């Protein structure tokens, strides 16, 4: 709990984000896909900066590239892969990550991604593996249903013992198994659409869903403040 003046405010510890609206923003702003997506990536970094101002927010997870996104045309995918390569390389030396001890993780099916991106992903994870103050997770080549299938395969191969599985222990065979708090308190989606789009299906069973009409590149610091305020007003019952 944080105090804003004399008002006690409940702050989410884990926010999962579906940053929707980059392509619509490109059309609206008259930008090519590369510049529009670059602006979207810049907002990811800005969002992390804003989140770090709330000491209670310890984890942010971004839905960066879905398995469905991988079916887009090759030119658009190449633009996305180029941007990921540029940004992950830059993030390796980003003071925002290292000064704040942010651990970076990636979830999803890595075999779907180019090797030139994988090498930076793996290096980011290696460099930050001993950080524990904050958690930044990117879902790349990710789909919630595919994640559950991977979990079932881990059970069938004996990697996780079937006899030990409960609703709680099932988290140990999901892609988010290394996160200290895999269940997001809030799932935020921008762009006006109101659906989960196959994102963190098991983990978000009791998450608060918040939808913003703004396109992702248009969000600002006050939008995160709104999310925190809206979350603080809700009474979480966890099905009870």
C-alpha positions in Angstrom: 0.0 0.0 0.0 1.2 3.5 -0.8 0.0 6.8 0.6 -1.0 9.6 -1.8 -1.6 12.5 0.6 -3.9 11.0 3.3 -5.4 8.4 0.9 -4.2 4.7 1.1 -3.8 3.4 -2.4 -3.4 -0.3 -3.3 -0.7 -0.7 -6.0 -0.4 -3.8 -8.3 2.9 -5.6 -8.0 2.8 -7.2 -11.5 1.3 -5.5 -14.5 1.0 -7.5 -17.8 0.7 -5.3 -20.9 -0.8 -6.0 -24.4 0.6 -3.0 -26.2 -2.0 -2.9 -29.0 -2.4 -0.3 -31.8 1.1 0.2 -33.4 -0.1 -0.5 -36.9 -3.2 1.7 -36.5 -1.0 4.4 -35.1 1.2 4.2 -38.2 -1.8 4.9 -40.4 -3.2 7.6 -38.1 0.2 9.5 -37.9 1.2 8.9 -41.5 4.3 6.9 -40.5 5.8 3.8 -42.0 5.8 0.6 -39.9 9.4 1.0 -38.9 9.0 4.4 -37.3 5.7 3.5 -35.8 7.0 0.4 -34.2 10.1 2.2 -33.0 7.9 4.7 -31.2 6.0 1.8 -29.7 9.3 0.3 -28.4 10.3 3.7 -27.0 7.0 3.6 -25.0 8.0 0.2 -23.6 11.0 1.8 -22.1 9.0 4.9 -20.9 6.4 2.6 -19.3 9.2 0.8 -17.4 10.5 4.2 -16.2 7.1 5.2 -15.0 6.5 1.8 -13.3 9.8 2.1 -11.4 8.4 5.2 -9.7 6.0 3.0 -7.8 8.2 0.9 -5.6 5.4 -1.7 -5.2 5.4 -2.5 -8.9 8.1 -5.2 -9.2 7.2 -6.9 -12.4 6.1 -5.8 -15.9 5.4 -8.3 -18.7 4.9 -7.2 -22.3 3.2 -9.2 -25.0 5.8 -8.3 -27.7 5.1 -10.9 -30.4 2.4 -13.5 -30.5 2.5 -16.8 -32.4 -0.3 -15.3 -34.5 1.8 -12.2 -35.3 4.4 -14.6 -36.9 1.9 -15.2 -39.6 2.1 -11.6 -40.8 3.7 -10.8 -44.1 7.5 -11.3 -44.3 8.3 -7.6 -44.8 6.5 -6.6 -41.6 8.1 -9.4 -39.7 11.5 -8.4 -40.9 10.9 -4.9 -39.7 9.9 -6.2 -36.3 12.9 -8.5 -36.1 15.2 -5.7 -37.1 13.8 -3.5 -34.3 14.0 -6.3 -31.7 17.7 -6.8 -32.7 18.5 -3.1 -32.4 16.6 -2.7 -29.1 17.9 -5.8 -27.3 21.5 -4.9 -28.3 21.0 -1.4 -26.9 19.4 -2.8 -23.8 22.5 -4.8 -23.0 24.2 -1.5 -22.0 21.1 0.4 -20.8 21.7 2.0 -17.4 17.9 1.8 -16.7 18.3 -2.0 -16.5 21.6 -2.2 -14.6 21.2 0.7 -12.2 17.8 -0.6 -11.1 18.8 -4.3 -11.0 16.1 -5.3 -13.4 16.1 -9.0 -14.4 15.1 -9.5 -18.0 13.4 -12.7 -19.1 11.8 -14.0 -22.3 8.9 -16.4 -22.6 7.6 -18.2 -25.6 8.8 -20.6 -28.3 12.3 -19.5 -29.1 12.7 -21.9 -32.1 10.3 -19.6 -33.9 12.7 -16.6 -33.7 15.8 -15.8 -35.8 19.2 -16.6 -34.3 20.4 -13.0 -34.6 17.7 -12.0 -32.0 18.1 -15.1 -29.8 21.8 -14.3 -29.1 20.9 -10.9 -27.6 18.0 -12.4 -25.7 20.2 -15.0 -24.2 22.9 -12.4 -23.4 20.4 -10.1 -21.7 19.2 -13.0 -19.5 22.8 -14.0 -18.7 23.8 -10.4 -17.8 20.8 -9.8 -15.5 20.3 -13.2 -14.0 21.6 -12.1 -10.6 19.3 -9.1 -10.4 16.3 -9.4 -8.2 14.9 -5.9 -7.5 12.6 -5.8 -10.5 11.4 -8.2 -13.3 11.0 -7.3 -17.0 9.5 -10.1 -19.1 8.9 -10.1 -22.9 6.6 -12.7 -24.4 8.1 -13.4 -27.9 6.7 -16.1 -30.2 4.3 -16.6 -27.4 0.7 -18.0 -27.2 -1.1 -19.0 -24.1 -2.5 -22.2 -25.5 0.9 -23.2 -26.9 2.4 -22.5 -23.5 -0.1 -25.0 -21.9 0.8 -27.6 -24.6 4.5 -27.2 -23.7 3.5 -27.6 -20.0 1.7 -30.9 -20.9 4.7 -32.2 -22.8 6.9 -31.4 -19.7 4.5 -33.5 -17.7 4.5 -36.4 -20.2 8.3 -36.5 -20.4 8.6 -36.6 -16.7 10.3 -33.2 -16.4 7.5 -32.4 -13.9 5.9 -35.2 -12.0 2.2 -35.7 -12.7 1.5 -36.9 -9.2 2.8 -33.6 -7.8 0.5 -31.4 -9.9 -2.0 -29.1 -8.3 -3.5 -25.8 -9.5 -0.5 -24.1 -7.7 2.3 -26.4 -8.7 1.2 -26.3 -12.4 2.8 -22.9 -12.5 6.1 -24.8 -12.2 5.8 -26.1 -15.8 4.6 -22.9 -17.4 6.9 -20.5 -19.2 6.6 -18.1 -16.3 7.9 -20.6 -13.8 11.0 -18.5 -12.9 9.0 -15.3 -12.1 8.5 -14.6 -8.4 4.9 -13.6 -9.0 3.7 -15.1 -12.3 0.1 -14.1 -11.8 -0.4 -10.5 -12.9 -2.5 -8.3 -10.7 -3.5 -6.3 -13.8 -3.7 -7.1 -17.5 -3.7 -3.8 -19.4 -4.6 -3.7 -23.1 -4.4 -0.5 -25.1 -5.9 0.2 -28.5 -9.6 -0.1 -27.6 -9.9 -3.9 -28.1 -11.3 -5.8 -25.2 -9.9 -9.3 -25.2 -6.9 -11.3 -24.0 -5.8 -12.5 -27.4 -4.2 -15.8 -26.0 -2.0 -14.0 -23.5 -1.2 -15.6 -20.1 -4.4 -17.6 -20.1 -3.6 -19.7 -17.0 -1.8 -16.9 -15.1 -4.5 -14.2 -15.6 -7.4 -16.3 -14.2 -8.0 -13.7 -11.5 -6.2 -10.6 -12.9 -8.0 -7.3 -13.1 -8.6 -6.4 -16.8 -8.2 -2.8 -17.8 -8.7 -1.5 -21.3 -7.6 1.8 -22.7 -8.8 3.3 -26.0 -5.5 5.0 -26.6 -3.2 3.4 -29.2 0.0 2.1 -27.5 2.4 4.7 -28.9 0.0 7.4 -27.6 0.0 6.4 -23.9 1.6 8.7 -21.3 2.5 8.6 -17.7 -0.9 9.7 -16.6 -2.4 6.5 -18.2 -0.3 4.4 -15.8 -1.5 6.5 -13.0 -5.1 5.9 -14.1 -4.4 2.1 -14.2 -3.1 2.2 -10.6 -6.1 4.3 -9.4 -8.6 2.0 -11.2 -6.9 -1.1 -9.7 -7.0 0.5 -6.2 -10.8 1.0 -6.5 -11.5 -2.6 -7.4 -12.2 -5.3 -4.8 -10.4 -8.5 -5.7 -12.4 -11.6 -4.6 -10.4 -14.4 -6.4 -13.7 -16.1 -7.2 -14.9 -16.1 -3.6 
